[in-house]
């Protein structure tokens, strides 16, 4: 439990301000854009990430489609050699997740569970990250489904076109 809380705190601190702003920013830290995925690099501390925005979003309440919106949703794979982070999968839905809820990540019919805190979700272990990254390299799209604090089910579908090139670029730029 402590390692998950530490991991959550580190992710929130690392991404809360820098990553979403950088994902929109086309300044010098954006080093590559491979189709639907982009790569960003920061020097101090050294960190690199591949990131993409969803191609589709759907909203449901009680199983029926509803009209709704979220803030910016992004799917990341993050490398931070100084902290021993290699291939950390992170998702921000652009809305506060329901307390104690999880997000389901579906890649080609294989489902994975992501734990949530605030607007962020991530796998439980680095081994889960590696399994998910491998599935994403083989897949065509990733669908993340979560529940908002207001009870709306939100589904974001991300293209994986260019994913492999982006994560290999990010990993190569942040290799140990």
C-alpha positions as CSV (number, residue, x, y, z in Angstrom):
1,X,0.0,0.0,0.0
2,X,2.8,2.4,0.9
3,X,4.5,1.9,-2.4
4,X,1.3,2.6,-4.3
5,X,0.8,5.7,-2.3
6,X,4.3,6.8,-3.0
7,X,4.0,6.0,-6.6
8,X,0.7,8.0,-6.7
9,X,2.3,11.0,-5.1
10,X,5.3,10.9,-7.4
11,X,3.1,10.7,-10.5
12,X,0.8,13.4,-9.4
13,X,3.8,15.7,-8.6
14,X,5.5,14.8,-11.9
15,X,2.5,15.2,-14.2
16,X,0.0,17.5,-12.5
17,X,1.7,20.6,-13.8
18,X,4.3,19.6,-16.4
19,X,2.9,16.9,-18.6
20,X,-0.6,18.1,-19.6
21,X,0.8,21.6,-20.3
22,X,3.7,20.1,-22.2
23,X,1.4,17.8,-24.2
24,X,-0.3,20.9,-25.6
25,X,2.9,22.9,-25.9
26,X,4.8,22.7,-29.1
27,X,7.9,24.2,-27.6
28,X,11.4,22.8,-27.6
29,X,10.6,19.9,-25.3
30,X,8.4,18.2,-28.0
31,X,11.0,16.1,-29.8
32,X,8.9,13.9,-32.0
33,X,5.4,13.4,-33.3
34,X,4.8,9.9,-34.7
35,X,1.2,9.8,-36.1
36,X,-1.2,9.8,-33.2
37,X,1.6,9.9,-30.5
38,X,4.1,12.6,-29.6
39,X,7.3,12.5,-27.5
40,X,8.4,15.0,-25.0
41,X,11.7,15.4,-23.1
42,X,12.6,17.4,-20.0
43,X,16.2,17.7,-18.7
44,X,15.9,18.5,-15.0
45,X,15.1,16.0,-13.8
46,X,15.5,13.9,-17.0
47,X,12.2,12.5,-18.0
48,X,10.7,11.5,-21.4
49,X,7.2,10.5,-22.3
50,X,5.0,9.4,-25.2
51,X,1.5,10.9,-25.1
52,X,-1.7,10.9,-27.1
53,X,-5.1,12.4,-26.9
54,X,-8.3,10.2,-27.4
55,X,-9.9,9.9,-30.8
56,X,-13.3,9.2,-29.4
57,X,-15.1,9.8,-26.1
58,X,-18.4,8.3,-25.0
59,X,-20.6,9.1,-21.9
60,X,-23.2,6.9,-20.2
61,X,-25.4,7.1,-17.2
62,X,-27.4,4.0,-16.1
63,X,-26.3,2.3,-19.4
64,X,-27.8,5.0,-21.7
65,X,-25.8,7.5,-23.7
66,X,-25.8,11.0,-22.3
67,X,-24.3,14.3,-23.4
68,X,-21.3,15.3,-21.3
69,X,-17.7,16.6,-21.6
70,X,-14.4,16.3,-19.8
71,X,-11.3,18.4,-19.5
72,X,-8.2,17.2,-21.4
73,X,-7.8,13.4,-21.4
74,X,-4.3,12.0,-22.1
75,X,-2.6,8.6,-22.1
76,X,1.1,8.6,-21.3
77,X,4.0,6.2,-21.1
78,X,6.7,7.8,-19.0
79,X,10.5,7.2,-18.5
80,X,12.5,8.8,-15.6
81,X,15.9,7.1,-15.3
82,X,16.9,9.0,-12.1
83,X,13.9,7.5,-10.3
84,X,14.1,4.0,-11.9
85,X,10.9,4.5,-13.9
86,X,10.8,2.7,-17.2
87,X,7.6,2.6,-19.2
88,X,5.1,3.9,-16.6
89,X,1.6,3.9,-18.0
90,X,-0.5,6.8,-16.8
91,X,-3.9,8.1,-17.8
92,X,-5.7,11.4,-17.0
93,X,-9.4,11.3,-17.8
94,X,-9.9,15.0,-17.5
95,X,-12.4,14.6,-14.7
96,X,-12.3,13.4,-11.1
97,X,-12.8,9.7,-10.8
98,X,-15.3,8.3,-8.3
99,X,-13.6,7.7,-5.0
100,X,-12.3,4.1,-4.7
101,X,-13.1,3.3,-8.3
102,X,-10.8,1.8,-11.0
103,X,-10.4,2.4,-14.7
104,X,-10.6,-0.5,-17.1
105,X,-8.1,-0.5,-20.0
106,X,-9.1,-2.7,-22.9
107,X,-6.6,-3.5,-25.7
108,X,-7.8,-5.9,-28.3
109,X,-10.1,-7.7,-25.8
110,X,-7.5,-8.0,-23.0
111,X,-8.5,-6.0,-19.9
112,X,-6.3,-4.4,-17.3
113,X,-7.2,-2.5,-14.1
114,X,-5.8,0.9,-13.3
115,X,-6.1,2.4,-9.9
116,X,-7.3,6.0,-9.5
117,X,-6.6,9.1,-7.4
118,X,-8.2,12.4,-8.4
119,X,-8.0,12.7,-12.2
120,X,-5.2,10.2,-12.6
121,X,-5.0,6.4,-13.1
122,X,-2.1,3.9,-13.3
123,X,-1.4,0.2,-13.1
124,X,-0.5,-1.3,-9.7
125,X,3.1,-2.5,-10.5
126,X,5.9,-1.9,-12.9
127,X,5.3,-5.5,-14.1
128,X,1.7,-4.5,-15.0
129,X,3.1,-1.5,-16.9
130,X,5.4,-3.7,-18.9
131,X,2.5,-6.1,-19.8
132,X,0.3,-3.2,-20.9
133,X,3.1,-1.5,-22.9
134,X,3.7,-4.9,-24.7
135,X,-0.1,-5.2,-25.4
136,X,-0.2,-1.6,-26.7
137,X,2.6,-2.3,-29.1
138,X,0.6,-5.1,-30.6
139,X,-2.8,-3.4,-30.5
140,X,-4.6,-0.9,-32.7
141,X,-6.5,1.0,-30.0
142,X,-6.8,1.3,-26.3
143,X,-10.2,2.0,-24.6
144,X,-10.1,3.4,-21.1
145,X,-13.4,3.3,-19.2
146,X,-13.9,5.0,-15.8
147,X,-16.6,6.4,-13.6
148,X,-16.7,10.0,-12.6
149,X,-17.5,11.4,-9.2
150,X,-20.9,12.4,-10.6
151,X,-21.7,8.8,-11.6
152,X,-21.2,9.2,-15.3
153,X,-19.3,6.3,-17.1
154,X,-16.7,7.8,-19.4
155,X,-15.0,5.9,-22.2
156,X,-12.0,7.4,-24.1
157,X,-10.6,5.5,-27.1
158,X,-7.0,6.1,-28.1
159,X,-5.4,5.2,-31.4
160,X,-2.2,3.2,-31.0
161,X,-0.9,4.2,-34.5
162,X,2.7,5.4,-33.9
163,X,2.7,4.1,-30.3
164,X,5.7,1.8,-30.7
165,X,7.8,4.4,-32.4
166,X,6.9,7.0,-29.8
167,X,7.7,4.8,-26.7
168,X,11.0,3.6,-28.3
169,X,12.0,7.2,-29.0
170,X,11.1,8.2,-25.4
171,X,12.9,5.2,-23.9
172,X,16.0,5.8,-26.1
173,X,16.2,9.5,-25.1
174,X,15.9,8.5,-21.4
175,X,18.0,5.4,-21.3
176,X,20.1,4.9,-18.2
